[in-house]
Amino acid sequence: MRTTKLMAGALTLLVLVGGAAAAETVQSSEGTVYTLPANVSRIEEYAFYGDGELREIRIPEGVTEIGDYAFANCWYLTEITIPESVTKIGAHAFDSCVSLKTVQLSDNITEMGESAFYRCLSLPEITLPASLTGISAHMFENCEGLVTVTVPEGLLEIGDSAFAGCKKLENCALPPNLTRVGSYAFDKCTLWNAELLPDTLTEIGEYAFRQCKKLTEVTIGEKLLNVGEGAFYDCDGITLNGYLGSDSVKPACSNPATILKP
């Protein structure tokens, strides 16, 4: 059952499923705005996958989870606000939303799946939820417009290729309790303010900071015992301060590096 009415140059559709409202849409020359009803508790996998008209989605309080690929390939989606009731965002949920410019995340989110915001080319900044303890693999990979990421102090792990290919990423201060930076995590990022690696860090994966050209000096704590091959590959003339022995540092750098031990 479907009801329609005309409104000032736009078409408003109230779609009824099983006698209950499923979604209200407003269609105009600029695209479609979906407003989900208050009785929705979960957005299913692939729910809006590849919707070529979707410009904005209004998600009500009460939704607790956004499923895998729910909004993937919605090329014209420009903004998204995640209500406080949401605790989980699935893998690839906003993958390749290339026009997405504004994302407001709930501080109650504890889980964000792999590649959740992969290749969101227009996203300039994002603040991650206060409850998040890990950034999944490939989460923001190839977000080429991303400049600033604010991470919570309780973050413990940055996954493999989490920010790889974010060529404009400059600001991402590493939190004080971080224990692991995965392989290729910041590969080819501009990144200039990661000089002070937290004392809690125990592992840096291979090529984690490859070609971070503005990294000129890094200070490392004594707990860092595992440094992957090429971790600072092609970081021109970088100076490494801290507790790494030369046997660990040399394979981590492809070019002349100054190694200063305590």
C-alpha positions as CSV (number, residue, x, y, z in Angstrom):
1,M,0.0,0.0,0.0
2,R,1.4,3.4,-0.9
3,T,0.1,7.0,-0.5
4,T,1.4,9.9,-2.4
5,K,0.9,13.7,-2.4
6,L,2.5,16.6,-4.1
7,M,4.3,19.2,-2.1
8,A,5.8,22.5,-3.5
9,G,7.7,21.0,-6.4
10,A,8.7,17.9,-4.5
11,L,7.1,14.4,-4.2
12,T,6.5,13.1,-0.7
13,L,6.0,9.3,-0.5
14,L,4.9,7.5,2.6
15,V,5.6,3.8,2.0
16,L,3.5,1.4,4.0
17,V,4.7,-2.1,4.6
18,G,2.4,-4.5,6.4
19,G,0.2,-1.6,7.5
20,A,3.0,0.2,9.2
21,A,5.1,3.1,7.8
22,A,8.5,1.9,6.6
23,A,9.9,5.2,5.4
24,E,9.0,8.6,4.2
25,T,10.8,10.0,1.3
26,V,10.9,13.5,-0.2
27,Q,12.1,13.6,-3.8
28,S,13.2,16.7,-5.6
29,S,15.6,17.8,-8.3
30,E,18.4,17.6,-5.7
31,G,17.8,14.0,-4.8
32,T,15.9,12.0,-2.2
33,V,15.7,12.5,1.6
34,Y,14.6,9.4,3.6
35,T,13.1,9.7,7.1
36,L,12.9,6.4,8.8
37,P,10.0,5.8,11.2
38,A,10.4,5.7,15.0
39,N,9.7,1.9,15.2
40,V,12.9,1.0,13.3
41,S,15.5,-0.7,15.5
42,R,18.0,-1.9,12.9
43,I,19.0,-0.9,9.4
44,E,19.5,-4.2,7.5
45,E,22.5,-5.2,5.4
46,Y,22.4,-3.7,1.9
47,A,19.2,-1.7,2.9
48,F,20.1,1.3,0.7
49,Y,23.0,-0.2,-1.2
50,G,23.7,1.7,-4.5
51,D,20.7,4.1,-4.1
52,G,21.6,6.6,-6.8
53,E,19.0,9.2,-5.6
54,L,19.7,9.2,-1.8
55,R,21.0,12.6,-0.7
56,E,20.2,12.5,3.1
57,I,19.0,9.9,5.6
58,R,17.3,10.8,8.8
59,I,17.7,8.0,11.4
60,P,15.6,8.1,14.5
61,E,16.6,7.4,18.1
62,G,15.9,3.8,18.8
63,V,18.0,2.4,16.0
64,T,20.8,0.4,17.5
65,E,22.7,-1.0,14.6
66,I,23.5,-0.2,11.0
67,G,24.2,-3.4,9.0
68,D,27.0,-4.3,6.6
69,Y,26.9,-2.4,3.3
70,A,23.7,-0.6,4.4
71,F,24.6,2.6,2.5
72,A,27.5,1.5,0.4
73,N,27.8,3.1,-3.1
74,C,25.3,5.8,-2.3
75,W,27.3,8.2,-4.4
76,Y,25.2,11.3,-3.7
77,L,24.7,10.9,0.1
78,T,26.2,14.1,1.5
79,E,25.5,14.0,5.3
80,I,24.7,11.5,8.0
81,T,23.9,11.9,11.7
82,I,24.1,8.7,13.8
83,P,21.8,8.9,16.9
84,E,22.9,8.2,20.4
85,S,21.1,4.8,20.4
86,V,23.4,3.3,17.8
87,T,26.1,1.1,19.2
88,K,27.4,-0.7,16.1
89,I,28.1,0.2,12.5
90,G,28.7,-2.8,10.2
91,A,31.5,-3.5,7.7
92,H,31.5,-1.4,4.5
93,A,28.4,0.5,5.8
94,F,29.3,3.7,4.0
95,D,31.9,2.3,1.6
96,S,32.4,4.5,-1.5
97,C,29.9,7.3,-0.4
98,V,32.1,9.6,-2.5
99,S,30.0,12.8,-1.8
100,L,29.8,12.3,2.0
101,K,31.0,15.5,3.6
102,T,29.5,15.5,7.1
103,V,29.4,12.6,9.6
104,Q,28.3,12.9,13.2
105,L,28.8,9.8,15.2
106,S,27.2,8.6,18.4
107,D,29.5,8.5,21.4
108,N,27.9,5.2,22.3
109,I,29.3,3.3,19.3
110,T,31.6,0.6,20.5
111,E,32.1,-1.3,17.2
112,M,32.7,0.0,13.6
113,G,33.4,-2.7,11.1
114,E,36.1,-3.1,8.5
115,S,36.0,-0.5,5.7
116,A,33.1,1.3,7.2
117,F,34.0,4.6,5.5
118,Y,36.3,3.3,2.8
119,R,36.8,5.7,-0.1
120,C,34.6,8.5,1.2
121,L,36.5,10.9,-1.0
122,S,34.8,14.2,0.1
123,L,35.0,13.7,3.9
124,P,37.3,16.4,5.4
125,E,37.2,15.5,9.1
126,I,35.7,13.2,11.6
127,T,35.5,12.8,15.4
128,L,35.4,9.2,16.5
129,P,33.2,7.9,19.3
130,A,34.4,8.2,22.9
131,S,33.5,4.5,23.5
132,L,35.6,3.2,20.6
133,T,38.6,1.1,21.5
134,G,39.8,0.0,18.1
135,I,39.8,1.3,14.5
136,S,39.1,-1.6,12.2
137,A,41.2,-2.5,9.2
138,H,40.7,-0.3,6.1
139,M,38.1,1.9,7.9
140,F,39.1,5.1,6.2
141,E,41.4,3.8,3.5
142,N,41.5,6.1,0.4
143,C,39.5,8.9,2.0
144,E,41.6,11.3,-0.1
145,G,40.0,14.5,1.3
146,L,40.4,13.6,5.0
147,V,42.5,16.2,6.8
148,T,41.7,15.8,10.5
149,V,40.7,12.8,12.7
150,T,40.0,13.2,16.4
151,V,40.4,9.9,18.2
152,P,39.3,9.0,21.8
153,E,41.8,8.7,24.6
154,G,40.7,5.1,25.2
155,L,41.7,3.9,21.7
156,L,44.0,0.9,22.0
157,E,44.5,-0.2,18.4
158,I,44.6,1.2,14.8
159,G,44.1,-1.6,12.3
160,D,45.9,-2.5,9.1
161,S,45.5,0.1,6.4
162,A,43.1,2.1,8.5
163,F,44.1,5.4,7.0
164,A,46.2,4.2,4.0
165,G,46.0,6.5,1.0
166,C,44.6,9.4,3.0
167,K,47.0,11.7,1.2
168,K,45.8,14.9,3.0
169,L,45.7,13.6,6.5
170,E,47.7,15.9,8.7
171,N,46.1,15.8,12.1
172,C,45.7,12.6,14.0
173,A,47.2,12.8,17.4
174,L,47.9,9.3,18.7
175,P,46.1,8.7,22.1
176,P,48.0,8.0,25.3
177,N,46.9,4.3,25.7
178,L,47.5,3.1,22.2
179,T,49.2,-0.3,22.0
180,R,49.3,-1.2,18.3
181,V,49.5,0.6,14.9
182,G,48.8,-1.9,12.2
183,S,50.6,-2.6,8.9
184,Y,50.2,0.3,6.3
185,A,48.0,2.1,8.9
186,F,49.1,5.6,7.8
187,D,50.7,4.7,4.4
188,K,51.2,7.8,2.2
189,C,49.6,10.2,4.7
190,T,50.9,13.8,5.1
191,L,50.8,13.3,8.9
192,W,53.0,15.6,10.8
193,N,51.8,15.5,14.4
194,A,52.6,11.8,15.2
195,E,56.1,12.6,16.5
196,L,55.2,11.6,20.1
197,L,54.3,7.9,20.0
198,P,52.7,6.9,23.3
199,D,54.8,5.0,25.8
200,T,52.2,2.2,25.8
201,L,52.9,1.3,22.2
202,T,54.2,-2.2,21.7
203,E,53.8,-2.8,18.0
204,I,54.2,-0.9,14.7
205,G,53.3,-3.0,11.7
206,E,55.2,-3.1,8.4
207,Y,55.1,0.1,6.3
208,A,52.8,1.7,8.9
209,F,54.2,5.2,8.3
210,R,55.5,4.7,4.8
211,Q,56.0,7.9,2.8
212,C,54.7,10.1,5.6
213,K,56.9,12.9,4.2
214,K,56.3,15.4,7.0
215,L,57.4,13.1,9.7
216,T,60.9,14.4,10.6
217,E,61.3,13.1,14.1
218,V,59.7,10.4,16.1
219,T,60.2,9.6,19.8
220,I,59.5,6.0,20.8
221,G,58.9,4.5,24.3
222,E,60.7,1.5,25.7
223,K,57.8,-0.9,25.4
224,L,57.9,-0.8,21.6
225,L,59.6,-4.1,20.8
226,N,58.1,-5.1,17.5
227,V,58.7,-2.8,14.5
228,G,57.7,-4.2,11.1
229,E,59.8,-4.0,8.0
230,G,59.7,-0.6,6.3
231,A,57.6,1.0,9.1
232,F,59.2,4.4,8.3
233,Y,60.0,3.6,4.7
234,D,60.7,6.7,2.6
235,C,60.2,9.1,5.4
236,D,63.0,11.5,4.2
237,G,65.8,12.0,6.7
238,I,63.7,11.0,9.7
239,T,65.2,11.1,13.2
240,L,64.2,8.3,15.6
241,N,64.6,8.9,19.3
242,G,64.1,6.2,21.9
243,Y,64.7,2.6,22.8
244,L,65.0,0.9,19.4
245,G,68.3,-0.9,18.7
246,S,69.9,-0.4,15.4
247,D,69.0,-3.9,14.3
248,S,65.3,-3.0,14.6
249,V,65.6,0.4,13.1
250,K,67.6,-0.2,9.9
251,P,65.0,-2.5,8.2
252,A,62.3,0.1,9.2
253,C,63.9,2.8,7.1
254,S,64.8,2.7,3.5
255,N,66.8,6.0,3.5
256,P,69.4,7.6,5.8
257,A,67.9,8.0,9.3
258,T,69.4,9.5,12.4
259,I,69.1,7.0,15.3
260,L,69.4,8.5,18.7
261,K,69.4,6.0,21.6
262,P,68.9,6.9,25.2
